[in-house]
């Protein structure tokens, strides 16, 4: 190693960064406009994210130069804790990120692609944070098989691209959907394993009268319970703390009464689920006569493609955002009265309701089957919690035709307005990557370019299939190119 005098005399590659930060610390923010403050916040966040990518390069250099030996630290983690005085968990996280996102080199000095290349590129662009990176890594660790399999590669690409638009916590939810559909080793969707694990445990009643409950329920039981809970556990319904709360199924309760009760409702989601079960099991309540919820009967609604039915594989999607294995879904459709919406080979619902002033049950059924949930980017609200929304508002001459209808939960629906902070909705045109889907245009403080975005949260299976197909095509083209190069090399010179 060089002496400390030699190291001190060389130009420091970080001098421009240090000078820029010092200048920024001394800069006054008084003259900035409101838009200027928001721009500065975005710029600082982007720089912080890009610096994480720079840190990966430095850790790669430290490891490949064997600085852990030269300094006596022994490991990269100890080198970081000793040199930077950071905590052991922080150091471990940085080293782990560098191993998956850094560009390392082989024995000949050639660059080796990062294990998570799409994620690494997004971080280098400053588009995702370290929290995004951490959540992506957690999901990828749960995928069975080698990191070289197509499923792993497809999942990393989906998560890395999705992270550019969604919050870190949304990555976990998207990853959960990928894991539900990605089963390279046949271990994630085995019916015998699910049946073995099914259980509901009600513990002993304690002195305060409360009883603990735990267990795991099958996809079938979840599909049957969800619509009932969505109906009887919605905000304002069956609230024991509110004497004016509608009780039972409240089928004939006016919308104004329910809205007022919802505004008074301070219960958590878990408390509303509990109260819904109390209402369902109360004397005089007939589960078969629960009426309707948001215009459709309170029943299990399943969406299945013709291809999946023909192959007896895959999963059906419920209106509440869950999945049911194909065999269980078909059994439900045979012995019960769930609503089953079937897609044709082009992915189009085989039934669409006719246009009228309000969305018909047929139109709502088609929207549930096609969209699965709220269409605002990042929202995970299932279709059972959504209202039918006119993409072009009715007051602005928007029609109630199926092509102008979409799903939006109450919270997101309220975000669509022309005032400050309002979102706008459009139908994506044929030139976009997602023609016909609902595009949400964010307000300027979220995206100054106001670029329309679509929600992939409820379409993970489509993303997975498309990504796998693209990866397969790319690999085929790469093999063809290598074959052509070999043939050219074998041809005799003219």
C-alpha angles and dihedrals in degrees: 000000000000122000121263089249091057092047092049093051097053121091112264115233089212096056093101090051094048091048093048093051092048090051091048092050090056095044118108118235095194095096094050118111120226088261089049092055091051091047091050091050091052093046094050092048092049091050092050090052093049091049088061088061089050089052090056089056091050092050091049089051092048092051097043091048089051093236089156087068097040092051095041091236092123098205137040090242092056091044090058096045092049098042101037100026093230127147122273093245091050092049092048091051092051093049092048091050092049091052093055101032103030125096107239130185135235126229091278092052096252117142118257117211115250116260088238101034099165091049091046091052092049091051092047088054089053090240098122135038133229087259089060090049093051094050092048091052091051092055095045092052089063095057109103120231135029124330086239094067120107093241093059091047092049093048092050091050093049094047094043093051094041091052089066089069109025138062120264092251090056089062090067091053094047090047090053090057092048092051090050090058103030111080111156095161100035092246104111101058104033110143095205090055092050092049091049092053098045112118145139116202122193109191129213117293111257128221091265090057095250123126127203119232129195142151143100126281128206123247089253095057090045091052091051096046100044099070091047092050091045089055103038098030099048115125111286096019125115094351109168090196092060116063090196095052115122109252135206112011091326088209095166098039114127119246092238092055092049093046091052091049090049091055090054093046113108097166122125121242090256091053092050090051090052092049091047090057091049090052093046093052096041118116114272097026114121112197088207091061103050092124120212138327119207091343100314134088116269095254141112111285115199129191117203134166122231089237091058092048092050092049094038087223138110128039138288119232121228127215089246093060099259131122130232123196112251096248092052092045093053090047090052090051091052103048104027137039105254119148110254119197115191125200123212124231090277092055094251120136110251091222129048125175121234123260118269139146094278124032110270122228087254093054092047090049090052091049092050091050095046102037105026093199150350112341099211109113112265096009114129098189108135123231092262089067095046136095124212108261128197106232088208103036119250090235088057093054094270113159129230090234117133090249091061097045129090140157125263130167117235094258094051093039088061090055092066107093141110097248130093112307093014124147125218130210131214139169108253110241129231092267093063127088089247108039115190094017122119113263118204116207110208123217118264096260089061098039120004089195091056091217112179115248132196129212115246093176094101097037103060093129091056091048091049094050093046093047093048090050091050092048091049091050092047092051092048090052091048091051091048090050093050090048090051091050091051091050091051091051092051095051113102116249115260 
